[in-house]
Amino acid sequence: MTRPVAHHFGVTVADLDRAVEFYRDTLGLGPCERFSVSGEAFADVVGVDGATGRFAHFDADGARIELVEYDPEGAATTGDAINQPGVKHLGLTVEDLDAFYADLDPTVPTTSPPRTTETGTRICFVQDPEGNLIEILEA
């Protein structure tokens, strides 16, 4: 059996332009590659009749983050608590979590100020404009 190798972490969004702005300007990710995919094969593989996807890929030090906006758009499934089964989050590391937090736009929702866990890792969670959870950590 061929062993899979990580390619990307995907986040479905309702407004790609707004999401790109947040991931680029607030989180400092880049560069951003944009493209669209449509057609029968794409619709079949994603299981959505007539689907078109607008994509943006960011490079985060070798980890690819994929934002995708679908047409037609489905119902929102973003959970509001990290402990809900099925809730996903993106984890990003920074050198100085306190400095990152201090520079964070005050309108960006967070779960708490940075905290140190019993393993010694400093973490906090922020939300993108669509409520997707992003763990920011200083290992």
FIDO-132588 format. One line per field, with one value per atom (N, C-alpha, C): residue in one letter; atom name; x, y, z; residue number from 1. Coordinates in Angstrom, 1 decimal. Example, Ala and Ser with C-alpha at 12.3 -4.5 7.8 and 13.67 -1.06 7.14 Angstrom:
aa	a:a:a:s:s:s
at	N:CA:C:N:CA:C
xx	13.2:12.3:13.2:12.8:13.7:12.9
yy	-5.7:-4.5:-3.3:-2.2:-1.1:0.0
zz	7.8:7.8:7.8:7.1:7.1:7.9
i	1:1:1:2:2:2
***
This chain:
aa	m:m:m:t:t:t:r:r:r:p:p:p:v:v:v:a:a:a:h:h:h:h:h:h:f:f:f:g:g:g:v:v:v:t:t:t:v:v:v:a:a:a:d:d:d:l:l:l:d:d:d:r:r:r:a:a:a:v:v:v:e:e:e:f:f:f:y:y:y:r:r:r:d:d:d:t:t:t:l:l:l:g:g:g:l:l:l:g:g:g:p:p:p:c:c:c:e:e:e:r:r:r:f:f:f:s:s:s:v:v:v:s:s:s:g:g:g:e:e:e:a:a:a:f:f:f:a:a:a:d:d:d:v:v:v:v:v:v:g:g:g:v:v:v:d:d:d:g:g:g:a:a:a:t:t:t:g:g:g:r:r:r:f:f:f:a:a:a:h:h:h:f:f:f:d:d:d:a:a:a:d:d:d:g:g:g:a:a:a:r:r:r:i:i:i:e:e:e:l:l:l:v:v:v:e:e:e:y:y:y:d:d:d:p:p:p:e:e:e:g:g:g:a:a:a:a:a:a:t:t:t:t:t:t:g:g:g:d:d:d:a:a:a:i:i:i:n:n:n:q:q:q:p:p:p:g:g:g:v:v:v:k:k:k:h:h:h:l:l:l:g:g:g:l:l:l:t:t:t:v:v:v:e:e:e:d:d:d:l:l:l:d:d:d:a:a:a:f:f:f:y:y:y:a:a:a:d:d:d:l:l:l:d:d:d:p:p:p:t:t:t:v:v:v:p:p:p:t:t:t:t:t:t:s:s:s:p:p:p:p:p:p:r:r:r:t:t:t:t:t:t:e:e:e:t:t:t:g:g:g:t:t:t:r:r:r:i:i:i:c:c:c:f:f:f:v:v:v:q:q:q:d:d:d:p:p:p:e:e:e:g:g:g:n:n:n:l:l:l:i:i:i:e:e:e:i:i:i:l:l:l:e:e:e:a:a:a
at	N:CA:C:N:CA:C:N:CA:C:N:CA:C:N:CA:C:N:CA:C:N:CA:C:N:CA:C:N:CA:C:N:CA:C:N:CA:C:N:CA:C:N:CA:C:N:CA:C:N:CA:C:N:CA:C:N:CA:C:N:CA:C:N:CA:C:N:CA:C:N:CA:C:N:CA:C:N:CA:C:N:CA:C:N:CA:C:N:CA:C:N:CA:C:N:CA:C:N:CA:C:N:CA:C:N:CA:C:N:CA:C:N:CA:C:N:CA:C:N:CA:C:N:CA:C:N:CA:C:N:CA:C:N:CA:C:N:CA:C:N:CA:C:N:CA:C:N:CA:C:N:CA:C:N:CA:C:N:CA:C:N:CA:C:N:CA:C:N:CA:C:N:CA:C:N:CA:C:N:CA:C:N:CA:C:N:CA:C:N:CA:C:N:CA:C:N:CA:C:N:CA:C:N:CA:C:N:CA:C:N:CA:C:N:CA:C:N:CA:C:N:CA:C:N:CA:C:N:CA:C:N:CA:C:N:CA:C:N:CA:C:N:CA:C:N:CA:C:N:CA:C:N:CA:C:N:CA:C:N:CA:C:N:CA:C:N:CA:C:N:CA:C:N:CA:C:N:CA:C:N:CA:C:N:CA:C:N:CA:C:N:CA:C:N:CA:C:N:CA:C:N:CA:C:N:CA:C:N:CA:C:N:CA:C:N:CA:C:N:CA:C:N:CA:C:N:CA:C:N:CA:C:N:CA:C:N:CA:C:N:CA:C:N:CA:C:N:CA:C:N:CA:C:N:CA:C:N:CA:C:N:CA:C:N:CA:C:N:CA:C:N:CA:C:N:CA:C:N:CA:C:N:CA:C:N:CA:C:N:CA:C:N:CA:C:N:CA:C:N:CA:C:N:CA:C:N:CA:C:N:CA:C:N:CA:C:N:CA:C:N:CA:C:N:CA:C:N:CA:C:N:CA:C:N:CA:C:N:CA:C:N:CA:C:N:CA:C:N:CA:C:N:CA:C:N:CA:C:N:CA:C:N:CA:C:N:CA:C:N:CA:C:N:CA:C:N:CA:C:N:CA:C:N:CA:C
xx	0.8:0.0:0.9:0.5:1.2:0.8:1.8:1.6:1.3:0.2:0.0:1.0:1.2:2.1:1.3:1.5:0.7:0.9:-0.2:-0.2:-0.7:-1.8:-2.4:-3.4:-3.7:-4.8:-5.8:-7.1:-8.1:-9.1:-9.5:-10.5:-11.5:-12.8:-13.9:-14.4:-14.5:-14.9:-16.1:-16.9:-18.0:-17.5:-16.5:-16.0:-14.5:-14.0:-12.6:-11.8:-12.3:-11.5:-11.3:-12.3:-12.2:-11.2:-11.3:-10.5:-9.0:-8.8:-7.4:-6.8:-7.6:-7.1:-6.7:-7.5:-7.2:-5.9:-5.8:-4.7:-3.4:-3.5:-2.4:-2.0:-3.0:-2.7:-2.6:-3.5:-3.5:-2.5:-2.4:-1.5:-0.1:0.0:1.2:1.6:0.7:1.0:1.2:2.0:2.1:3.2:3.5:2.6:1.4:0.4:-0.9:-1.0:-1.4:-1.6:-3.1:-3.8:-5.2:-5.5:-6.6:-7.1:-8.5:-9.2:-10.5:-10.5:-11.5:-11.7:-13.2:-13.6:-15.0:-15.0:-16.2:-16.4:-16.9:-17.3:-18.0:-17.1:-15.9:-15.0:-14.9:-14.7:-14.6:-15.9:-17.1:-18.4:-18.6:-18.1:-18.3:-17.4:-16.2:-15.3:-15.6:-16.2:-16.6:-18.0:-18.8:-20.1:-21.1:-20.9:-21.8:-22.1:-23.4:-23.8:-23.4:-22.7:-22.4:-21.4:-20.6:-19.7:-18.6:-18.3:-17.1:-16.4:-15.1:-14.3:-13.4:-13.3:-12.3:-11.3:-10.0:-9.0:-8.0:-7.4:-6.2:-5.3:-4.0:-3.0:-2.0:-1.7:-0.7:0.4:1.6:2.8:3.1:3.0:3.4:4.6:5.8:7.0:6.9:6.4:6.4:5.0:4.2:2.8:1.9:1.2:0.2:-1.1:-1.6:-3.0:-3.8:-4.9:-5.8:-7.1:-7.5:-8.8:-9.6:-10.9:-11.7:-13.1:-13.7:-15.0:-15.8:-16.9:-17.7:-18.9:-19.2:-20.5:-21.1:-22.2:-23.1:-22.5:-22.9:-22.4:-23.3:-22.7:-23.5:-23.8:-24.5:-24.8:-23.6:-23.5:-22.3:-22.3:-21.1:-20.9:-19.9:-19.4:-18.4:-18.9:-18.1:-18.5:-17.9:-18.6:-18.1:-17.3:-17.0:-16.3:-15.3:-14.0:-13.0:-13.2:-14.0:-14.3:-15.5:-16.1:-17.2:-16.6:-17.1:-16.6:-16.8:-15.8:-15.8:-15.2:-15.1:-14.5:-13.0:-12.5:-11.1:-10.5:-9.2:-8.5:-7.1:-6.6:-5.3:-4.4:-3.2:-2.2:-1.0:-0.7:0.5:1.4:2.7:3.6:4.2:4.5:5.2:6.4:7.4:8.5:8.2:7.3:6.9:5.4:4.7:3.3:2.8:3.4:3.0:3.1:4.1:4.3:3.2:2.9:1.9:0.6:0.2:-1.0:-1.1:-0.1:-0.1:-0.3:0.2:0.0:-1.3:-2.0:-3.3:-4.3:-5.0:-6.1:-7.1:-7.6:-8.5:-9.9:-10.2:-11.5:-11.4:-10.2:-10.1:-10.5:-11.5:-12.0:-10.9:-10.7:-9.8:-10.5:-10.0:-10.6:-10.1:-8.9:-8.3:-6.9:-6.3:-5.0:-4.1:-2.8:-1.9:-1.8:-1.8:-1.6:-0.6:0.1:1.1:0.4:0.5:-0.1:0.8:0.4:1.2:2.4:2.4:3.5:4.6:4.2:5.2:4.9:3.9:3.6:2.7:3.0:2.2:1.2:-0.1:-1.0:-2.1:-2.8:-4.1:-4.8:-6.1:-6.9:-7.4:-7.4:-8.1:-9.1:-9.9:-10.9:-10.7:-10.8:-10.8:-12.2:-12.4:-13.6:-14.9:-14.7:-15.8:-16.0:-15.2:-15.3:-14.4:-13.6:-12.7:-11.6:-11.4:-10.4:-9.0:-8.1:-6.7:-5.9:-5.1:-4.3:-3.0:-2.6:-1.3:-0.5:0.7:1.4:2.9:3.5:4.9:5.4:6.1:6.5:7.7
yy	-1.2:0.0:1.2:2.2:3.5:4.3:4.8:5.6:7.0:7.6:9.0:9.9:11.0:12.1:13.4:14.1:15.4:16.3:16.9:17.8:19.2:19.3:20.5:20.3:21.4:21.5:22.4:21.9:22.7:23.3:24.6:25.3:25.8:25.4:25.9:27.2:28.2:29.5:30.0:30.9:31.5:32.7:33.4:34.6:34.5:34.0:33.8:35.0:36.1:37.4:37.8:37.8:38.2:37.2:35.9:34.9:35.1:35.4:35.6:36.9:37.9:39.1:38.8:38.0:37.7:36.8:35.8:34.9:35.6:36.5:37.2:38.4:39.2:40.4:40.2:39.4:39.2:38.1:37.0:35.9:36.0:36.9:37.1:35.9:35.1:34.0:34.5:33.8:34.1:33.3:33.4:34.0:33.2:33.9:33.3:32.9:31.7:31.3:31.1:31.7:31.6:30.9:30.1:29.4:28.9:28.5:28.0:26.6:25.8:24.4:24.2:23.7:23.3:22.1:21.9:20.7:19.5:18.6:17.4:16.5:16.3:15.5:16.2:17.5:18.1:18.0:18.2:18.1:16.7:15.7:14.3:14.0:14.4:14.1:14.8:16.0:16.7:16.4:15.7:15.3:16.4:17.4:18.6:18.9:18.7:18.9:20.3:20.4:21.7:22.5:21.9:22.6:23.3:24.5:25.3:25.7:25.6:26.0:27.1:28.1:29.1:28.9:28.8:28.3:29.4:29.4:30.2:29.2:29.1:28.3:29.3:29.0:29.8:28.8:29.3:28.5:29.0:28.0:28.3:27.5:27.9:27.2:25.7:25.5:24.1:23.4:24.0:23.4:24.3:23.6:24.3:24.4:25.7:25.9:26.3:25.5:25.7:26.3:27.5:28.1:27.8:27.4:27.2:27.7:28.4:28.9:28.1:27.5:26.7:27.4:27.2:27.6:26.3:25.8:26.4:26.2:27.1:27.0:26.1:25.3:24.5:25.2:24.5:25.0:25.1:26.1:26.3:25.2:24.6:23.6:23.9:25.2:25.6:25.4:24.7:24.5:25.7:25.9:27.0:26.6:25.3:24.8:23.7:23.8:23.0:21.5:21.2:19.9:19.2:19.9:19.2:18.2:17.0:16.0:16.6:16.4:16.9:18.3:19.1:20.4:20.2:21.0:21.0:22.3:22.3:23.6:23.5:24.7:24.8:25.2:24.6:25.0:25.7:26.8:27.6:28.0:28.0:28.3:29.7:30.3:31.6:31.6:32.4:32.5:33.1:34.1:34.9:35.1:34.2:34.2:35.5:36.0:37.2:38.4:38.5:39.6:39.4:38.2:38.0:38.5:38.0:38.4:39.9:40.5:42.0:42.8:42.2:42.9:42.5:41.6:41.1:42.2:42.3:43.3:42.9:43.9:43.6:43.1:43.2:42.7:41.2:40.6:39.2:38.4:37.6:36.8:35.8:35.7:34.8:34.0:32.8:32.1:32.5:33.0:33.5:34.2:34.9:35.3:34.1:34.2:33.1:32.4:31.1:30.3:29.3:28.9:27.8:26.5:25.5:24.2:23.4:22.3:21.5:20.9:20.9:20.3:21.4:22.7:23.8:24.5:24.1:24.8:26.0:27.1:28.3:28.3:28.5:28.5:29.5:29.9:30.5:30.2:30.4:30.1:31.4:31.7:32.8:32.2:33.1:32.7:33.6:32.9:33.7:34.3:35.1:35.9:35.0:33.7:32.7:31.9:32.1:31.3:30.1:29.9:28.7:28.9:27.9:28.0:27.8:28.7:28.6:28.6:27.6:27.5:28.2:29.1:29.8:29.3:28.7:28.2:28.5:28.5:28.7:27.5:26.6:25.3:25.5
zz	0.0:0.0:0.0:-0.8:-0.8:0.4:1.1:2.3:1.9:2.4:2.1:2.7:2.1:2.6:2.7:3.8:3.9:2.7:2.3:1.2:1.6:2.3:2.7:3.9:4.5:5.5:4.9:4.7:4.0:5.0:4.7:5.4:4.4:4.5:3.7:4.3:3.4:3.9:3.0:3.5:2.7:1.9:2.3:1.6:1.5:0.3:0.1:0.2:-0.3:-0.3:1.2:2.0:3.4:4.1:3.9:4.5:4.1:2.8:2.3:3.1:3.2:3.8:5.3:6.0:7.4:7.5:6.7:6.8:6.3:5.4:4.9:5.8:6.2:6.9:8.4:9.0:10.4:10.9:10.1:10.5:9.8:8.8:8.1:7.2:6.7:5.8:4.4:3.6:2.2:1.6:0.4:-0.6:-0.9:-1.6:-1.8:-3.3:-3.6:-5.0:-5.1:-6.1:-6.2:-7.6:-7.5:-8.7:-8.5:-9.6:-9.5:-10.2:-9.7:-10.3:-10.4:-11.6:-11.8:-12.7:-13.2:-14.2:-13.5:-14.4:-13.9:-12.9:-13.3:-12.4:-11.0:-10.9:-9.7:-8.9:-9.5:-8.9:-8.3:-9.1:-8.7:-7.5:-7.5:-6.4:-5.1:-5.1:-3.9:-3.5:-4.4:-4.1:-4.1:-4.9:-5.0:-6.4:-6.9:-8.3:-8.7:-9.8:-10.4:-9.6:-8.8:-7.9:-8.6:-8.1:-8.5:-7.2:-7.2:-6.1:-6.4:-5.6:-5.7:-4.5:-4.9:-3.9:-3.7:-2.5:-2.2:-1.4:-1.8:-1.1:-0.5:0.8:1.5:1.9:1.9:2.4:3.8:4.7:6.1:6.5:6.0:6.2:5.9:4.7:4.2:4.4:5.2:5.4:4.5:3.7:2.8:3.4:3.5:4.0:2.8:2.6:1.5:2.0:1.5:1.7:0.5:0.6:-0.5:-0.3:-1.3:-1.3:-2.4:-2.0:-2.9:-3.4:-4.7:-5.3:-5.9:-5.5:-4.4:-3.0:-2.1:-0.8:0.0:0.9:1.8:3.1:4.0:5.3:6.2:7.0:7.9:9.0:9.2:10.2:11.2:11.3:12.2:13.6:14.4:15.8:16.6:17.8:18.6:19.8:19.9:21.0:20.5:21.0:20.5:20.9:21.9:22.3:21.7:20.7:19.9:18.9:18.9:17.9:16.5:15.7:14.3:14.1:15.2:15.1:14.8:13.8:13.4:13.7:13.8:14.0:13.3:13.0:12.3:13.4:13.5:14.5:13.8:14.3:13.8:15.0:14.7:15.8:15.6:16.7:16.6:17.6:17.4:18.3:19.7:19.6:20.9:20.9:21.6:21.7:22.3:23.3:24.0:23.0:22.2:21.3:20.2:19.7:18.7:19.3:20.5:21.1:21.3:21.7:21.9:20.6:19.5:18.2:17.5:18.1:17.4:17.4:16.3:16.2:17.3:18.1:19.2:18.7:17.4:16.9:16.6:16.7:16.4:17.6:17.5:18.7:19.2:20.5:21.1:22.2:22.6:23.7:25.0:25.0:26.3:25.9:26.9:26.6:26.6:26.2:26.1:27.5:27.5:28.8:28.5:29.6:29.6:30.1:29.2:29.6:30.5:31.1:31.9:31.2:29.9:29.1:28.9:29.2:29.0:27.7:26.9:25.7:26.0:25.4:25.5:24.3:24.6:23.5:23.7:22.6:22.7:21.4:21.3:20.1:19.7:18.4:17.7:16.7:16.3:15.2:14.0:12.8:11.6:11.4:10.4:10.2:10.1:9.9:9.8:11.0:12.0:13.2:13.3:12.3:12.3:13.3:14.1:15.2:14.7:15.2:14.9:16.2:16.4:17.6:17.3:18.1:18.0:19.2:18.9:20.0:19.9:21.1:21.3:22.0:21.3:21.9:22.9
i	1:1:1:2:2:2:3:3:3:4:4:4:5:5:5:6:6:6:7:7:7:8:8:8:9:9:9:10:10:10:11:11:11:12:12:12:13:13:13:14:14:14:15:15:15:16:16:16:17:17:17:18:18:18:19:19:19:20:20:20:21:21:21:22:22:22:23:23:23:24:24:24:25:25:25:26:26:26:27:27:27:28:28:28:29:29:29:30:30:30:31:31:31:32:32:32:33:33:33:34:34:34:35:35:35:36:36:36:37:37:37:38:38:38:39:39:39:40:40:40:41:41:41:42:42:42:43:43:43:44:44:44:45:45:45:46:46:46:47:47:47:48:48:48:49:49:49:50:50:50:51:51:51:52:52:52:53:53:53:54:54:54:55:55:55:56:56:56:57:57:57:58:58:58:59:59:59:60:60:60:61:61:61:62:62:62:63:63:63:64:64:64:65:65:65:66:66:66:67:67:67:68:68:68:69:69:69:70:70:70:71:71:71:72:72:72:73:73:73:74:74:74:75:75:75:76:76:76:77:77:77:78:78:78:79:79:79:80:80:80:81:81:81:82:82:82:83:83:83:84:84:84:85:85:85:86:86:86:87:87:87:88:88:88:89:89:89:90:90:90:91:91:91:92:92:92:93:93:93:94:94:94:95:95:95:96:96:96:97:97:97:98:98:98:99:99:99:100:100:100:101:101:101:102:102:102:103:103:103:104:104:104:105:105:105:106:106:106:107:107:107:108:108:108:109:109:109:110:110:110:111:111:111:112:112:112:113:113:113:114:114:114:115:115:115:116:116:116:117:117:117:118:118:118:119:119:119:120:120:120:121:121:121:122:122:122:123:123:123:124:124:124:125:125:125:126:126:126:127:127:127:128:128:128:129:129:129:130:130:130:131:131:131:132:132:132:133:133:133:134:134:134:135:135:135:136:136:136:137:137:137:138:138:138:139:139:139
***
